[in-house]
């Protein structure tokens, strides 16, 4: 028979492990504690709706719609849309410090800054597609990544790029409402 004192001492490591594991499992967000208030970030996100126009021998990519989201370190957000060559009214907004810290943490924790700027060749048969670009300047270090939508290329778009794209698209949706 096992003594109660042995059971108590044996259960302490299990309880401590559960106290550590449960918050990590139940919180799917990236902790914004990875960012600190001294971080300086600027994000420029551009989305192009492109159409391939053929002139017989040559082809040209013509932008049908261009969306530019600019997020500055102080929380200023500017959203510009150019549709069929006509500039739409510029929309501005303000993000809270917590949201800026979350974005900063997203880029710092995931290593987005370190992603090599690969080229994603466009398939020949694709005529209409979306191409995105994000330029991030974090603490003086700048990186820029271009990628098309997944069905316009045969190369695999990494999930981190898709995650950043969806987060920035959420910000666009919030500001354009």
N, C-alpha and C positions, 0 to 999 in steps of 0.2 A: 504494500500500500504506500502511495506517495504522500509525503507530509505536506500539509497546506502551505508551509513557508516556501517549499521548493516550487509549488505551483505559482505562488505570488511572484517570486523572483523570476521565474521562467516566463511569465506573461508580460512583464515590464517591457522587454524589447519588442514584443509584438504590438503592444499598445503604442509605443513611440513610433514604430514603423507606420502604423495606421494613421497616426496624427500627421505624419509627414506626407504620406502618399495620397490621402483623400483630397486635400486642397489642390494638389498637382493634377489629379485625374479629373476633378470636377470643374476646373477652370481652363477652358480651351483657348482663351485669349492669350496673346503674348503679354507678359507683364510689362507695364510701362515703367517699372522700376529700373529697367535696363537703360533707360534714358535719364539724363540728369539735366537740371535747368541751365547748365552752361553750354549744352549742345546748341549749335546753330545749324538750322536746316532750311533749305529752300528746295521746293519741288516744282518742276514744270512737267506737266503731263499733257501730251498732245495725241489726239485721235483723228485719223484721216479716214474718210470714206472715199476710196479710190476706185476709178473705173478705167479699164484699159481700152484705149481707142486705137484702132488700127488705121493707118494711112497707106495700106497696101504693103509696102516693103517694111516700113518702120511702124513701131508702136509707141504710144505715149501714155503715161499714167496721169490722169486728170483728177484732181480732188473735187468731189461733189460736195463734201461738207468737212470742215475742219473745226475741231473743238480744242481749246487751250485752257487748261486749268493751272493757275499759278498760285502756289501756297508759300507765303513768306513766313519767316521765323516768328514774327510778332502776331501771327494769326490772320493776317489779311489774306483774303481769298479773292481772286479775280477769275471770272469765267467768260471767255470770249468764243463766239461762234461765227464762222463764216460759211454761208450756205449759198451755193451757186455763184460764188464770187462777190456776194453782198455781205457786208459786215452787219451782224445783228447787234442790238443793244448789249453793252457790256454789263454783266451782273457782278456785284461785289458782295462779300459777306465777311464774317469774322468767325474764326474758330477759337475755342477755349484753349487755355494752356494745357489742360488735360488731354484734349484731342491731339494737339501738337506733340505732346510727350508720347502718346500712343503711336502716332505715325513714326516718330523718331525711333521708338523702340522696335517697331516693325522692321525698319531698315537696318538697325544695329543688330538685333537678335538673330535675324535670319541670314545675315551676311549678304544682303542684296547688293551692297556697295562692291563686294568682291566678285560678283558674277562677271565673267568675261563677256564682252559685247560681241557675241557670235552673230553671224549673219544667218538669216532664215530665208533661203531662196523661195521665191514665189513660183508656184506651179504654172506651167505654160497655159493650161486650159482655164485658169481662173481669170474671170473678167472683172467682177465686182468683189471687193474685199475691204476689210478694215485693217489698217496698220496703226500701231500705237508706238509711242515713244515716251520714255520717262527720263528726265534728267534730274539727278539728285545731287545737291551739294550739301555735304554733312561735315561740319567742322573743317572747312577748307578743302576737303577731298571730294572730287566730283566724278560722277560716273553717268553714262548715258547708254540706254539699252533700247533697241528698236526691235519690234516683233510684229508679225502679221497674225491674224486670227488663225486658229489651229487648222481649219479646213483649207487654208490657202497655201500651206507649206507641208512638205512631207517630214520635216524635222519636228522633233518633240519640243513643245514649249514647256519649260520647267514649271512645276506647280507654284513656286514662289512668285514667278512673274504673273501668273494667273491670279494669285491671291492679292498682290499689289494692285493689279488692274481692277479687280472687283472692289477693293476698298476705295480706290480713287473714283471709280464710277459711282459709288454710293455718295461720295461728296458732291459730285456733279449733279446727281439726282436731287440731293437736298437743296443745293443752291438754285437749281433751275425751276423748282416748284413755286 
